[in-house]
Structures are given as structure tokens and as C-alpha cells.
Amino acid sequence: MKTDIISIDNQGKGYGEALSQTLKAAAFRDLDHKQTLQLRLCTEEMLSLARSVAGTMTGSFWVESEGAAFELRLSAKTVMDAEKRKLLIESASSRKNEAANSFLGRLCDAIEEAMASEPASDIPDEALDDLANHPIEIPEWDKYEQTILGRVADDIKIGIRGGTFDMTVRKAFASA
């Protein structure tokens, strides 16, 4: 079974619909209350992780299931820089880019990694000159979503190709 495909963005558009589709898939597969909550938590943390790491993004979310096994799928476009790429790959269970699974894929991945730019500063150069004596602390991502998702999900796969990343979160339950 495959749910409707929901358009999402980093402003939260579509998040409610994504949760609704997740709950419909859980009901369709007769999951109990605890299992439904676990699947919902996976969806919430997946979307939150993508939003925290990718920043500005647009994408699609859907759920696929067979029996009591679920795949939460997200395909999104963002401006990919070296830091985003690193954080996304660190979120995968294997810590590898799943899109680089062939010789050509690994070659493309190596080239894209080498060409990935450093994160751009949002502060104009004129403002930086004024702030020379005032260091700016940019809060680091606390990886909360990554930790929770890693504990609840069975597997997390990340595939990065250019400015597009695909995230698949797998969760299987004992037959209801």
C-alpha cells in the first residue's frame, strides 16, 4: 500500500497532512495504539530532522507498507553544502550515502563531495566589519531528532544526489 504523496517545505507546509497519512496507514494495517504512536514519532522526527538539517527545502512525503512493515519516504530539494551533506549522511544507520552504491555512483558522490561548498554566512560583509569585536556564536544542531529517530526506527537510509536527498525510515512491527 502507498499513501498519497504530500508536498512539504521547511515552513511546515504539509506536516499535518503527512502525519494524517501516517495515521491512516497505521489504521489500514490495524496497528495497535503503541505501534501507531511509534510510527507517528518516526514521522515527526523524520520531518523535524530534515527541517533542522536541510533548512530551506521543498519535497514530497509518503508512506509505503506491506503487512506490518512500513517505509516513511521523503524526497526533498535543497541547496546542498558540505555541512548539510555531512549531517544528513551521519543521520543514516549505515553512515553512507545510499545513492553511491555503484562504481559510477561512488565516482559521482566523490565529485559532488569535493565540489560541495562551505555553508554561506547569512550576515552581509558590511555587518561583519561592524561586528569585528563581537564574536557570533551560531548554535550547533543538538542532534535530538537524529537520536530519537535512530532509537525508534529499524533503519534509516539517506541518498544524496546533487541538491536532492532521499530519506527512507523503516519500521517493522510484529504482526498485529
Protein Blocks (a to p, Z undefined) as FASTA:
>chain_A
ZZddddddfkogoklmmmmmmmmmmmmnopafklmmmmmmmmmmmmmmmmmmnopadddd
ddddehjbccddddddddddfklmmmmmmmpmnlpafklmbfklmmmmmmmmmmpccddd
fbdfklmmmmmmmccdddddehlmmmmmmmmpmbdcdddehjbccdddddddddZZ
